[in-house]
Amino acid sequence: MRRHSRGVSLMGLLMWLIVLGLVALLAFKLIPIYLEAFKIEKAFSGIVSDPGIGSKTKIEIKNLALRRLDIDGVYRIDHRNFSDYVEVKKSDNRVLINVYYEAEAPLVANLRLVAEFDKDYTN
């Protein structure tokens, strides 16, 4: 009588471990980038949902945004590079804020992960 082997071979197990390891590496590198993106989205969504935002000047909006970002622990956007990443447009009582930035994370050796974020917020 002939017996059939069942289960996973050692090579099959090693291949699955390698795949799972790569997925875990990508997750560990991307999770902080996306957590920061969620904090930025929360800050700017809160700004445009403020009932008095239409009466504020661009400088007041910038200072409000920088305060919220500082409270949330976002250091990618600060007073030195705010105009590089954020554009504030006003027309009457309407406010449009565009946030665009790229976040990089080193992967291995000379490989990097790049995430691009481009979001508009309006009241």
C-alpha positions, 0 to 999 in steps of 0.5 A, spaced: 500 500 500 502 506 498 502 512 502 501 519 500 504 525 503 500 530 507 502 537 509 507 542 508 514 541 505 520 544 508 521 548 502 513 550 502 514 553 509 520 557 508 517 560 502 511 562 506 515 565 511 519 569 506 512 572 503 510 573 510 516 577 512 516 581 506 509 583 507 511 585 515 517 589 513 512 593 508 507 594 513 512 596 519 515 601 514 508 604 511 504 604 517 507 610 520 507 614 514 499 613 514 498 614 521 501 621 520 497 622 513 491 621 518 493 626 523 494 631 517 487 629 515 484 630 521 487 637 523 485 640 516 478 637 516 477 640 523 480 647 520 475 647 515 469 644 519 470 650 524 464 655 523 468 661 523 474 659 518 471 663 512 472 670 516 479 668 518 485 671 514 490 666 510 495 667 516 490 666 521 489 659 517 496 657 517 497 659 524 491 655 526 494 649 522 501 649 525 498 649 532 493 643 530 499 639 527 504 641 532 499 638 537 498 632 533 505 631 533 506 632 526 513 635 524 513 634 517 509 640 516 512 646 520 513 654 519 519 653 515 516 649 509 508 650 510 508 654 503 511 648 500 506 643 502 500 647 503 496 652 499 490 656 502 485 659 497 480 664 499 474 667 496 469 670 500 467 666 505 469 659 502 476 656 504 480 651 499 486 648 502 490 643 498 495 639 502 500 635 497 507 632 500 511 625 498 513 621 504 519 616 503 521 610 508 527 606 507 526 599 505 533 595 504 539 597 502 538 603 496 530 601 495 525 606 498 518 606 499 514 613 496 507 615 498 504 621 495 498 624 498 494 630 495 488 632 498 483 638 498 479 640 504 473 646 503 468 648 507 
